[in-house]
Amino acid sequence: MMNSDQITEAYFDRILLKSRLIDSDIPDMTVNILGETFETPIMTAALSHLHTVTPNGMEKMASAAKRAGAVYFAGMTEDDEIERIQATGAKVVSIIKPHEKNEEIIRQIKHSKEIGVFAVGCDIDHMYNWEGGYDVVCGYPMKSKTMEDMRELVEAAGDTPFVVKGVLSVEDAVKCVEIGAKALIISHHHGIQPSSVPPLLVLPEIKAAVGDRIQIIVDCGIRNGVDAFKALALGADAVCIGRPLMGPLKEGEEEGAYNAIMKISNELKALTARTGYHKVTDIDDKCLVIL
Ligand SMILES: Cc1cc2nc3c(=O)[nH]c(=O)nc-3n(C[C@H](O)[C@H](O)[C@H](O)COP(=O)(O)O)c2cc1C
């Protein structure tokens, strides 16, 4: 049986592209994410523990994203770590774990706001273990969240945009709209659940259900600008890249991560040109053929 990453990868390869070259030109790559302008829809995924990849790995990845004009998503952090990340000057979205106690998530939201992060959020898919109970992540107990819990988190975020990570169904996507989240991330968290539907397979039905009421971000298995193009064509506003940036970070530090983000962004730019779109935000499904 294929694992969720393999299923996702296989689905990318079922999506093929036409070209439209006459009247095409180099496109405008600017995007609006959560109310601010960025130079590319390529963003770093919410990774944690990058200090195990290289010393100060989280800060180096954040600096790389800043240089690329990209949004930086931070995964699980301690207070001092998110402070050091924010000090790089990157546009940081702090994705907090679904801690058992909402008070702990709210505490982290308030701390993130105090230090000036761009947006906050919570992942909703990393709370169960495979023994039928709740998971403990790095010593912290996790728990599923009710709609009431989620509304409390959005309220705590106040005027700072709130992002929900780990959506893989129309039902959860609609709930994200109902609680007032500003963006959702379609993701299976690198295969946290077996036989997960590929994010790009569920993306069109989520887009049809939520429309423009919430921004849609996709992660999992996006390896290059071609994969990113397919996600944007099926309705995503932006994409996150996780594991493909870790090798470059290890080998080339901040410069390596920066080059990897730029490579993917430039591949997307080239493909946007070849498919005849003058703006990356104009990409739609007209050039796709799904086998
Ligand atoms: C080392 C590592 C740490 C991660 N930490 C977090 C985390 O703290 N919070 C979270 O929501 N997702 C976390 N993720 C999941 C990523 O954000 C992302 O969903 C996943 O890696 C899929 O994207 P990819 O295929 O581009 O790697 C982590 C992934 C990796 C590889």
The ligand as an SDF file (V2000), in Angstrom:
LIG
                    3D

 31 33  0  0  0  0  0  0  0  0999 V2000
   10.7040   18.5580   10.5260 C   0  0  0  0  0  0  0  0  0  0  0  0
    9.2580   18.9180   10.3900 C   0  0  0  0  0  0  0  0  0  0  0  0
    8.6350   19.6320   11.4110 C   0  0  0  0  0  0  0  0  0  0  0  0
    7.2860   19.9790   11.3160 C   0  0  0  0  0  0  0  0  0  0  0  0
    6.7000   20.6890   12.3260 N   0  0  0  0  0  0  0  0  0  0  0  0
    5.4160   21.0650   12.2230 C   0  0  0  0  0  0  0  0  0  0  0  0
    4.8040   21.8160   13.2550 C   0  0  0  0  0  0  0  0  0  0  0  0
    5.4090   22.1330   14.2740 O   0  0  0  0  0  0  0  0  0  0  0  0
    3.5050   22.1970   13.0900 N   0  0  0  0  0  0  0  0  0  0  0  0
    2.7980   21.8600   11.9650 C   0  0  0  0  0  0  0  0  0  0  0  0
    1.6210   22.2090   11.8590 O   0  0  0  0  0  0  0  0  0  0  0  0
    3.3540   21.1320   10.9660 N   0  0  0  0  0  0  0  0  0  0  0  0
    4.6370   20.7340   11.0650 C   0  0  0  0  0  0  0  0  0  0  0  0
    5.2050   20.0150   10.0510 N   0  0  0  0  0  0  0  0  0  0  0  0
    4.4210   19.7070    8.8410 C   0  0  0  0  0  0  0  0  0  0  0  0
    4.6740   20.7170    7.7100 C   0  0  0  0  0  0  0  0  0  0  0  0
    4.2100   22.0020    8.0550 O   0  0  0  0  0  0  0  0  0  0  0  0
    3.9930   20.2890    6.4020 C   0  0  0  0  0  0  0  0  0  0  0  0
    2.6040   20.1780    6.6190 O   0  0  0  0  0  0  0  0  0  0  0  0
    4.5030   18.9540    5.8720 C   0  0  0  0  0  0  0  0  0  0  0  0
    5.9020   18.8360    6.0090 O   0  0  0  0  0  0  0  0  0  0  0  0
    4.0860   18.7330    4.4250 C   0  0  0  0  0  0  0  0  0  0  0  0
    4.7520   19.5830    3.5450 O   0  0  0  0  0  0  0  0  0  0  0  0
    5.9980   19.0570    2.6380 P   0  0  0  0  0  0  0  0  0  0  0  0
    5.5200   17.8630    1.8880 O   0  0  0  0  0  0  0  0  0  0  0  0
    6.3400   20.2290    1.7700 O   0  0  0  0  0  0  0  0  0  0  0  0
    7.0910   18.7150    3.6080 O   0  0  0  0  0  0  0  0  0  0  0  0
    6.5490   19.6190   10.1630 C   0  0  0  0  0  0  0  0  0  0  0  0
    7.1820   18.8910    9.1400 C   0  0  0  0  0  0  0  0  0  0  0  0
    8.5070   18.5460    9.2430 C   0  0  0  0  0  0  0  0  0  0  0  0
    9.1460   17.7900    8.1150 C   0  0  0  0  0  0  0  0  0  0  0  0
  1  2  1  0
  2  3  1  0
  2 30  2  0
  3  4  2  0
  4  5  1  0
  4 28  1  0
  5  6  2  0
  6  7  1  0
  6 13  1  0
  7  8  2  0
  7  9  1  0
  9 10  1  0
 10 11  2  0
 10 12  1  0
 12 13  2  0
 13 14  1  0
 14 15  1  0
 14 28  1  0
 15 16  1  0
 16 17  1  0
 16 18  1  0
 18 19  1  0
 18 20  1  0
 20 21  1  0
 20 22  1  0
 22 23  1  0
 23 24  1  0
 24 25  2  0
 24 26  1  0
 24 27  1  0
 28 29  2  0
 29 30  1  0
 30 31  1  0
M  END
$$$$
